């Protein structure tokens, strides 16, 4: 290796050391008793805002080391840029955790994850969420008489089933599947374990969603990142990669056919709820928003807790992470389409090399090409099938050229109609 890359390896080792203790999601979890107390007050007709006590964090040493890494790592080199930006991401995350329950928590959250009014092209996250909610309203109304989904399995039953599929996928590695009563989301994954929320139930389709989202993407990218020969920080899951990671995981659900309307709707509802909270809605008001949108009281609490964890239950400053799902999905989907168009056939699989952004794939292309960054051993089935993925993306790009506004459903009555007539 060159002296320059030797320096980057040393910086990366320091980065892993400084960042490994800065864990965002696990630091924000609420005790299950908070849910019990809140729902009990609702049942009694006297709802009371949750009372949450946050731990105190002091990451001054870690922040100083991260700043040293940023100061000493030249960002005019692609690898140096990656290390510097990753260090900055963790520095902001550390400040966010040091300010739990305070306005500064929101400031850091906005820097890391953005806000509902941020734009994706010419549309905002919020306007896209409104469109998703409107469309799913129409479909759910049409499907109101359809048969219900399969019977739900308990968390422990689901864990056993996920373990079987996980072991088949990770041929040379074993992932633990554990039950966690403090989890606000239904599931979350790392390189060593996947946690399922205790007390939650899962349909078979939800289990398939978890496999595609948590196992084939989140666990795979983190494990592949930790097995990188030089850039071990690719196995950390830095906050700057959250948008791409959640977008990739959500796209995995879509392309595998495991995404459903309820799931798509929840993603959109969370964005709208975040905006409501930023506008001043308190925990109870956001909870009422979710229940009015069709969620059960328990799920409404969990959805609301996702937004208020780390913030203030009175509203105003909250956790904005859930904004990234829709933006990340659009970004990853567009990136994959453009990669196919440009004949960058390795780009989709390179997304699984570790916890990276779509921009990192482009910026680190030379390091991928010369083998300094490895592709990764574990790649989602749909991404491993390059022919199938290319066919899907090519047809998707083609179909988007059809102007549906110029076409009526009744036009299909004419057997002589032809796609060329629709353009």
DADA-V300296 format. One line per field, one symbol per residue. phi: phi as a letter, one per 40 degrees, with the letter a starting at -180 (. if undefined). A space follows every 10 residues. Layout:
phi = ???
This chain:
phi = .ccdcdcccc cccccccccc ccbccccbcb cccccccccc ccccgbcbcd bbbcccbbbc cccccccccc ccbcccbdcc cdccccccdc ccccccccbd gbdcdcdccc ccbgbdcccb gcbcdccccd ccccccdccc cccdccdccc dcbccccccc cccccccccc cbabbcbbcb ccccccaabb cbabbbccgc bbcccccccc ccccccbccc cccccccccb ccccccgcdc cddccccccc ccccccgccb ccccccdccc cccccdccch ccdcccdccc ccchccdccc cccccdccdg bbccghbacb dccccccccc cccccccccc ccgcccddcc cccicbcccc ccccdccccc gcbcchcbbd dccccccccc cccccccccc ccccccbbdc cccccccadc ccc
